[in-house]
Amino acid sequence: MTDLVSRALTRRAARPPKSPREGIRVTWRALSPLLRLLIVTQLAFNIGFYAVLPFLAEHLGTAIGMAGWLVGFVLGLRTFSQQGLFVVGGWLVDRYGVRPVVLVGCVLRIAGFAWLGYAQATWSVIGAVLVIGFAAALFSPAVESEVARQAVAWEEEANGPRTRVLALFTVAGQAGAFIGPLLGALLLAVDFRTACLAGAAVFVLVLAGHARLMPQHIPGRVRAPKRGGMRALLRNRRFLALCCAYGSYLLAYNQLYLALPDEVQRAAGSQAPLSWLFALSSLLVVFAQLPVTRWAGDRLDLRHSMTAGLLLIAAGFAVVAAARPAGWTGTTGLLPAAGFIVLLTLGQMLVVPAARAWVPDLAEDGRIGLYVGALSSVSGLIVLIGSAATGSLLDAGLPAAVPWLVLAAVPALAAALVPRRPGRTGDADAAR
């Protein structure tokens, strides 16, 4: 026994450590052409999206002259038409396949961005953002569900844990979210219409790439039965528990736009440091997501990965809560916010790939699209309700640490909702 242990430790020590770049290269080379297409698609999708949307509120308020409440209403409509209708997009993917839904989504996104660039009247702006949102409600569930399904096949071929593929997908999306606003800021030097048309041009390229490279029929994809899917989904307690746990993560992530700006304003006297904190989060995901996923894949199953991620997120809120009574300002006052960003992002790196990897194990055969869409829609509803409650909490005049302690309790309690076994019912080997 001693000799066996010694030889195992020697082999492990002999392995050269992998840098993040090597990990990306090794994983990328092992992917199928379809997975590579879908991951590059996620990168392009977010570049086009974030080249326009971060600047929409200012455009509506200054260039078009909308009142503040109307700007908020328009942005809310866009979110609802996207996140709220993911379940519809997922159902369409299961019925008609990935290729037609992706192509229609691209066409609608091109039309929506072009329309938004020329829209001046309120009704025209609302129509454009609804088209843009619904395009994503078609496009994203199609891509995400097929990546999840292909990641399971990749794992079954003994290439490694499926979370590694989904982590690379997350990195591509985050890189796009980082590059897109930089591109948009450059294009805004011309005008908002130019940024919109550039975003549309990105989706023209995505459309052309999918029309040429996406297969008409993807091997192994099963068409869903016409009826019964939603009823079975609503009876699937483990999936709904996963949605609640994932929704608590999204609610915590949403505090980057609700609770964090108030804290930064208090500490720094302005919200200028927010852009640096957002950049820190994006760069952490781009450079650390794959090493974190590889570490977690060697030590944790999906359940424990999600639980650890939620507890890290809770710790991030607790850091700010612990520091608030001191009333620090300036650079020192921003340190708790930076700690919150780091812990939230580390938690995100554990939660997101695990949740996406888990869905195929909980979904019925042929209905991965429906379940991927429902994960986003149910979680989005939780965020909608939770954000309203958080806004009231922040405005209630409570002691400074209390709102952050309450926010810390949400992911901590949600960790108890994570389903007990990560596989299908009766499948003890599906945990990874």
Buried (B, 14 or more C-beta within 10 A) or exposed (E): EEEEEEEEEEEEEEEEEBEBEEBBEBBEEBBBEBBBBBBBBBBBBBBBBBBBBBBBBEBBBEEBEBEEEBBEEBBEBBBBBBBBBBBBBBBBBBBBBBBBBBBBBBBBBBBBBBBBBEBEEBEBBBBBBBBBBBBBBBBBBBBBBBBBBBBBBBBEEEBBBBBBBBBBBBBBBBBBBBBBBEBBEEBBEEEBBBBBBBBBBBBBEBBEBBEEEBEEEBEEBEEBEEEEBEEBBEEBEBBBBBBBBBBBBBBBBBBBEBBBBBBBBBBBEEBEBBEEBBBEBBBBBBBBBBBBBBEBBEEBBBBBBBBBBBBBBBBBBBBBBBBBEEEBEEEEBBBBBBBBBBBBBBBBBBBBBBBBBBBBBBBBEBBBBBBBBBBBBBBBBBBBEBBEEBEEBBEEEEEBBBBBBBBBEBBBEBBEBBBEBBBBEEEEEBBB
